[in-house]
């Protein structure tokens, strides 16, 4: 239906109405006009609704039924895509463009104070540990253990394992001043292997570094020769040790007590020494070094060395001490409980080559030229244990001094 069709229909209806009624009144004419206006308004509303529906479904072209021209825009596309997809597009963040000739300014981050405190704490702990290590080195340097090591290597022959063990214990103990118990070392071995000579070297060295008043070299047969003097010897030894420890505490040094001929020490003195070296609640007598020298269980040491001579070599001497120490401790604890508190350092039998070194050293001291053939002849005059192709001296270097004095 179009706008032109409507008046034609009205014009056709007018003669019929006139024919039937003869004449047409003004009220009837106005009502017919209002009806046409309502029809036209309804038609326009239907047409507008169809145009909206068609534009929503077909955004890029106009409706086929639409006769009015339509301007193309992207508004319908945006609306239609939002209806179909049902999702909202994310807005892109605008990029910040910096000038090509300038640097970007990075936003500053706030530094945590806790990190600074942690770094400072780590530095303080490091400095304290480093200072403690330096103090340990300074404390060891006071005793000149490097000089002692050179002296022992130069004058003690055939006892490399015992010398290394002795120096290792001394180095560990002397690295600090405060201790929970004294250091007790027991030098054991057959006659003539260098026990007493090693004790004399230790006494000379420590007298030179800590003072003569802080070193005691105690010979049992000399300081307590008779049995009736045992109570007096016990009291004298206790007083002497107490005075030396007190003096060492004042000077912040460690005293050294060397007891030779321990196999002749009476039971009263052994009990007194056990009371001195045993760990206690008080701090008295804790910072001290006790060196016990004896030939106890020399038969067991000799028997063990001769039976295991094939396995006891220069490269396997470390295993020799580990195997022999438990065996010796089982016998020594029967002698007295004092050896349960001690670190055992057994000395081995000397071989023929070691005895030759003793002759060369002693002849050089006495001013004799150490001729090789002469030294071999003097060495052959001593007695030896023959095990395979190895020869172990029965008396060690004990007769070397007497032989050289006869020259």
C-alpha positions as CSV (number, residue, x, y, z in Angstrom):
1,X,0.0,0.0,0.0
2,X,1.3,3.5,-0.9
3,X,0.5,7.1,-0.2
4,X,-1.1,7.4,-3.7
5,X,-3.4,4.5,-3.3
6,X,-5.1,6.0,-0.2
7,X,-6.9,9.0,-1.9
8,X,-8.0,6.8,-4.7
9,X,-9.8,4.5,-2.3
10,X,-11.4,7.5,-0.6
11,X,-12.5,9.0,-3.8
12,X,-14.1,5.7,-4.9
13,X,-16.0,5.4,-1.5
14,X,-17.4,8.9,-1.7
15,X,-19.9,8.4,-4.6
16,X,-21.2,5.2,-3.0
17,X,-21.8,7.1,0.3
18,X,-23.4,9.9,-1.6
19,X,-25.5,7.5,-3.5
20,X,-26.7,5.8,-0.4
21,X,-27.2,8.9,1.7
22,X,-27.6,11.5,-0.9
23,X,-25.5,14.1,0.9
24,X,-22.2,13.9,3.0
25,X,-22.1,15.9,6.3
26,X,-19.0,17.7,7.7
27,X,-18.7,15.4,10.8
28,X,-18.7,12.3,8.6
29,X,-15.9,13.8,6.5
30,X,-13.7,14.7,9.4
31,X,-14.0,11.3,11.0
32,X,-12.9,9.7,7.7
33,X,-9.9,12.1,7.5
34,X,-8.9,11.1,11.1
35,X,-9.1,7.5,10.2
36,X,-6.8,8.0,7.3
37,X,-4.3,9.9,9.4
38,X,-4.3,7.0,12.0
39,X,-3.8,4.5,9.2
40,X,-0.9,6.5,7.8
41,X,0.7,6.9,11.3
42,X,0.4,3.1,11.9
43,X,1.9,2.4,8.4
44,X,4.8,4.7,9.1
45,X,5.5,3.0,12.5
46,X,5.5,-0.5,10.8
47,X,7.8,0.8,8.1
48,X,10.2,2.3,10.6
49,X,10.3,-0.9,12.6
50,X,11.1,-3.0,9.5
51,X,13.9,-0.7,8.6
52,X,15.5,-1.0,12.1
53,X,15.3,-4.9,12.0
54,X,16.8,-5.0,8.5
55,X,19.6,-2.7,9.4
56,X,20.5,-4.8,12.4
57,X,20.7,-8.1,10.4
58,X,22.3,-6.7,7.2
59,X,24.7,-3.9,8.2
60,X,26.5,-3.3,5.0
61,X,23.5,-3.0,2.6
62,X,20.0,-1.5,2.8
63,X,16.8,-3.5,3.0
64,X,15.3,-4.6,-0.3
65,X,11.9,-3.4,0.8
66,X,13.2,0.0,1.8
67,X,12.6,2.7,-0.7
68,X,14.3,5.5,1.2
69,X,18.0,6.1,0.7
70,X,20.4,5.1,3.6
71,X,23.8,6.5,4.4
72,X,26.6,3.9,5.1
73,X,28.3,4.2,8.5
74,X,30.2,1.8,10.9
75,X,27.8,2.4,13.7
76,X,25.6,-0.6,12.8
77,X,28.7,-2.8,12.4
78,X,29.9,-2.0,16.0
79,X,26.4,-2.5,17.4
80,X,25.8,-5.7,15.4
81,X,29.1,-7.2,16.4
82,X,28.5,-6.5,20.0
83,X,25.1,-8.2,19.8
84,X,26.4,-11.3,18.0
85,X,29.5,-11.9,19.9
86,X,28.3,-10.8,23.3
87,X,31.8,-9.9,24.3
88,X,33.3,-6.6,24.9
89,X,36.5,-5.7,23.2
90,X,39.5,-4.9,25.4
91,X,40.7,-1.5,25.1
92,X,44.3,-1.3,24.0
93,X,46.6,0.6,26.3
94,X,48.1,3.6,24.6
95,X,51.9,3.2,24.1
96,X,54.1,5.9,25.5
97,X,56.6,7.1,22.9
98,X,59.8,8.5,24.2
99,X,62.0,10.9,22.2
100,X,64.7,9.1,20.3
101,X,67.4,11.4,21.5
102,X,66.8,11.0,25.3
103,X,67.1,8.1,27.6
104,X,64.2,6.4,29.3
105,X,63.7,7.3,32.9
106,X,63.3,4.1,34.8
107,X,61.0,4.4,37.8
108,X,62.9,4.2,41.1
109,X,62.2,1.3,43.4
110,X,62.1,1.7,47.1
111,X,65.0,-0.2,48.9
112,X,64.1,-2.3,51.9
113,X,66.0,-1.4,55.1
114,X,65.9,-5.1,56.1
115,X,68.2,-6.0,53.3
116,X,70.7,-3.4,54.3
117,X,70.7,-4.6,57.9
118,X,71.1,-8.2,56.7
119,X,74.2,-7.3,54.6
120,X,75.7,-5.4,57.6
121,X,75.1,-8.4,59.9
122,X,76.9,-10.7,57.4
123,X,79.8,-8.4,57.2
124,X,80.1,-8.2,61.0
125,X,80.0,-12.0,61.3
126,X,82.6,-12.4,58.6
127,X,85.0,-10.0,60.3
128,X,84.6,-11.7,63.6
129,X,85.3,-15.1,62.1
130,X,88.3,-13.8,60.2
131,X,89.6,-12.1,63.3
132,X,89.2,-15.3,65.3
133,X,91.1,-17.3,62.7
134,X,93.9,-14.7,62.7
135,X,94.0,-14.9,66.5
136,X,94.3,-18.7,66.3
137,X,97.3,-18.3,64.0
138,X,98.9,-15.7,66.3
139,X,98.5,-18.1,69.2
140,X,100.1,-20.9,67.4
141,X,103.0,-18.7,66.2
142,X,103.9,-17.9,69.8
143,X,105.0,-21.6,70.3
144,X,107.0,-21.8,67.0
145,X,105.8,-25.3,66.1
146,X,107.5,-25.0,62.6
147,X,110.9,-24.6,64.3
148,X,110.1,-27.6,66.5
149,X,109.1,-29.7,63.4
150,X,112.4,-28.9,61.7
151,X,114.4,-29.8,64.9
152,X,112.6,-33.2,65.2
153,X,113.1,-34.1,61.5
154,X,116.8,-33.2,61.8
155,X,117.6,-35.1,65.1
156,X,115.0,-37.9,65.4
157,X,115.5,-40.8,63.0
158,X,113.0,-43.5,61.9
159,X,110.0,-42.1,63.8
160,X,108.1,-40.1,61.1
161,X,104.6,-41.3,62.1
162,X,105.1,-40.7,65.8
163,X,106.6,-37.2,65.1
164,X,103.7,-36.2,62.8
165,X,101.2,-37.4,65.4
166,X,102.9,-35.5,68.2
167,X,103.1,-32.3,66.1
168,X,99.5,-32.6,65.0
169,X,98.2,-32.9,68.6
170,X,100.3,-30.0,69.7
171,X,99.1,-27.8,66.8
172,X,95.5,-28.6,67.5
173,X,95.7,-28.0,71.2
174,X,97.9,-24.8,71.1
175,X,95.6,-23.1,68.5
176,X,93.3,-22.0,71.3
177,X,93.9,-21.0,74.9
178,X,90.8,-22.1,76.7
179,X,90.2,-25.9,76.9
180,X,87.9,-28.3,78.6
181,X,90.6,-30.8,79.5
182,X,94.4,-31.1,79.4
183,X,96.3,-32.7,76.6
184,X,97.9,-36.0,77.6
185,X,100.4,-37.7,75.2
186,X,102.0,-41.0,75.9
187,X,105.3,-41.9,74.0
188,X,105.8,-45.7,74.1
189,X,108.5,-47.8,72.6
190,X,111.5,-50.2,73.1
191,X,114.8,-49.0,74.5
192,X,116.9,-46.8,72.2
193,X,114.3,-45.7,69.7
194,X,114.5,-42.0,70.7
195,X,111.8,-41.5,73.4
196,X,114.0,-39.7,75.9
197,X,115.8,-37.8,73.2
198,X,112.4,-36.6,71.9
199,X,111.4,-35.5,75.4
200,X,114.6,-33.5,75.8
201,X,114.0,-31.7,72.4
202,X,110.5,-30.8,73.5
203,X,111.7,-29.5,76.9
204,X,114.4,-27.3,75.2
205,X,112.0,-25.9,72.6
206,X,109.2,-25.0,75.0
207,X,111.7,-23.4,77.5
208,X,112.8,-21.1,74.7
209,X,109.3,-20.0,73.7
210,X,107.3,-20.0,77.0
211,X,110.0,-19.7,79.6
212,X,111.8,-22.1,81.8
213,X,109.4,-21.6,84.7
214,X,106.5,-23.0,82.6
215,X,108.3,-26.3,81.7
216,X,108.8,-29.2,84.0
217,X,111.0,-32.1,83.1
218,X,110.4,-34.8,85.7
219,X,112.6,-37.9,86.0
220,X,111.0,-40.4,88.4
221,X,114.2,-42.1,89.5
222,X,115.9,-38.7,90.1
223,X,113.1,-36.8,91.8
224,X,111.6,-39.6,93.8
225,X,114.3,-42.4,94.2
226,X,113.2,-44.2,97.3
227,X,109.9,-45.7,98.4
228,X,109.8,-43.8,101.6
229,X,109.7,-40.5,99.8
230,X,106.5,-41.2,98.0
231,X,104.1,-39.1,100.2
232,X,106.6,-36.1,100.1
233,X,107.0,-36.6,96.3
234,X,103.3,-36.5,95.8
235,X,102.9,-33.3,97.8
236,X,105.8,-31.6,96.1
237,X,104.6,-32.5,92.6
238,X,101.1,-31.2,93.4
239,X,102.4,-28.0,94.7
240,X,104.8,-27.5,91.8
241,X,102.1,-28.2,89.2
242,X,99.6,-25.8,90.9
243,X,102.2,-23.0,91.0
244,X,103.1,-23.5,87.3
245,X,99.4,-23.5,86.2
246,X,98.7,-20.4,88.2
247,X,101.6,-18.6,86.7
248,X,100.6,-19.8,83.2
249,X,97.1,-18.4,83.8
250,X,98.5,-15.0,84.6
251,X,100.7,-14.9,81.5
252,X,98.0,-16.5,79.3
253,X,100.3,-19.4,78.3
254,X,100.1,-23.2,78.4
255,X,102.6,-25.0,80.6
256,X,104.3,-28.2,79.6
257,X,105.0,-31.2,81.9
258,X,107.3,-34.0,80.6
259,X,107.4,-37.1,82.8
260,X,110.1,-39.6,81.8
261,X,110.6,-43.2,83.2
262,X,106.9,-43.6,83.8
263,X,107.4,-47.4,84.2
264,X,109.1,-46.6,87.6
265,X,106.5,-44.2,88.9
266,X,104.8,-45.4,92.1
267,X,101.1,-45.9,92.4
268,X,100.7,-42.8,94.7
269,X,102.1,-40.5,92.0
270,X,100.1,-42.2,89.3
271,X,96.9,-41.5,91.3
272,X,98.0,-37.9,91.8
273,X,98.6,-37.4,88.1
274,X,95.2,-39.0,87.2
275,X,93.6,-36.4,89.5
276,X,95.4,-33.6,87.6
277,X,94.5,-34.7,84.1
278,X,90.9,-35.9,84.7
279,X,88.2,-33.6,83.4
280,X,86.5,-31.6,86.2
281,X,83.9,-28.9,86.7
282,X,86.4,-26.3,87.9
283,X,88.8,-24.6,85.5
284,X,91.9,-25.5,87.4
285,X,94.6,-27.6,85.7
286,X,92.7,-27.7,82.4
287,X,95.1,-25.6,80.2
288,X,98.2,-27.8,80.3
289,X,100.2,-30.4,78.3
290,X,101.3,-33.6,79.9
291,X,103.8,-35.9,78.0
292,X,104.3,-39.4,79.5
293,X,107.5,-41.3,78.3
294,X,107.9,-45.0,79.1
295,X,109.0,-48.3,77.7
296,X,105.8,-50.0,78.9
297,X,104.6,-52.9,76.7
298,X,107.9,-52.7,74.7
299,X,107.7,-56.5,74.2
300,X,104.2,-56.1,72.6
301,X,105.5,-53.4,70.3
302,X,108.6,-55.4,69.2
303,X,106.5,-58.5,68.6
304,X,103.9,-56.6,66.5
305,X,106.6,-55.0,64.4
306,X,108.4,-58.2,63.7
307,X,105.3,-60.1,62.8
308,X,104.0,-57.3,60.5
309,X,107.4,-56.2,59.1
310,X,106.3,-57.0,55.5
311,X,103.3,-54.7,55.7
312,X,104.9,-51.9,57.7
313,X,106.5,-49.7,55.1
314,X,107.1,-46.0,54.8
315,X,103.8,-45.6,52.9
316,X,101.7,-47.8,55.3
317,X,103.0,-46.5,58.7
318,X,99.7,-44.7,59.3
319,X,97.9,-48.0,59.5
320,X,100.6,-49.3,61.9
321,X,99.6,-46.9,64.7
322,X,95.9,-47.4,64.2
323,X,96.3,-51.2,64.6
324,X,98.8,-51.1,67.5
325,X,97.1,-48.4,69.7
326,X,94.0,-50.5,70.7
327,X,96.2,-53.5,71.5
328,X,98.5,-51.4,73.7
329,X,95.6,-49.7,75.4
330,X,94.1,-53.0,76.5
331,X,97.4,-53.8,78.4
332,X,98.1,-50.3,79.7
333,X,94.7,-49.8,81.4
334,X,95.6,-52.8,83.6
335,X,98.8,-51.0,84.6
336,X,96.9,-47.8,85.6
337,X,93.8,-45.9,84.5
338,X,96.0,-42.9,83.7
339,X,96.6,-44.2,80.2
340,X,92.9,-44.1,79.5
341,X,93.1,-40.3,79.4
342,X,96.2,-40.3,77.1
343,X,96.7,-40.3,73.3
344,X,99.1,-43.2,72.5
345,X,102.0,-42.5,70.2
346,X,104.0,-45.8,69.8
347,X,107.6,-45.6,68.4
348,X,108.8,-48.3,66.1
349,X,112.0,-50.3,66.0
350,X,114.9,-48.7,64.2
351,X,116.2,-50.3,61.1
352,X,119.9,-50.6,60.2
353,X,119.8,-47.5,57.9
354,X,118.4,-45.4,60.8
355,X,121.3,-46.6,63.1
356,X,123.7,-45.4,60.4
357,X,122.1,-42.0,60.5
358,X,122.6,-41.9,64.3
359,X,126.3,-42.7,63.9
360,X,126.8,-40.0,61.3
361,X,125.0,-37.4,63.4
362,X,126.9,-38.3,66.6
363,X,130.3,-38.4,64.8
364,X,129.6,-34.9,63.3
365,X,128.8,-33.6,66.8
366,X,132.0,-35.0,68.2
367,X,134.1,-33.5,65.4
368,X,134.8,-36.8,63.5
369,X,134.6,-37.1,59.8
370,X,131.7,-39.5,59.1
371,X,133.5,-41.9,56.6
372,X,130.9,-44.2,55.0
373,X,133.0,-47.4,55.3
374,X,133.8,-46.5,58.9
375,X,130.1,-45.9,59.7
376,X,129.1,-49.2,58.1
377,X,131.7,-51.1,60.2
378,X,130.5,-49.5,63.4
379,X,126.9,-50.3,62.5
380,X,127.7,-54.0,61.9
381,X,129.0,-54.3,65.4
382,X,125.5,-54.0,66.8
383,X,122.9,-56.8,67.1
384,X,119.8,-56.9,64.9
385,X,116.5,-58.7,64.4
386,X,116.6,-60.3,60.9
387,X,113.2,-60.5,59.2
388,X,113.4,-61.3,55.5
389,X,115.6,-58.7,53.9
390,X,115.1,-56.2,56.7
391,X,117.1,-55.8,59.9
392,X,115.8,-54.1,63.0
393,X,118.2,-53.0,65.8
394,X,117.8,-54.6,69.2
395,X,119.1,-51.6,71.1
396,X,118.3,-48.8,68.7
397,X,120.8,-45.9,68.9
398,X,121.4,-46.5,72.6
399,X,125.0,-47.8,72.1
400,X,125.9,-45.2,69.4
401,X,127.2,-42.7,71.9
402,X,129.4,-45.2,73.6
403,X,130.8,-46.5,70.3
404,X,131.7,-43.0,69.1
405,X,133.3,-42.1,72.5
406,X,135.7,-45.0,72.0
407,X,137.0,-43.6,68.7
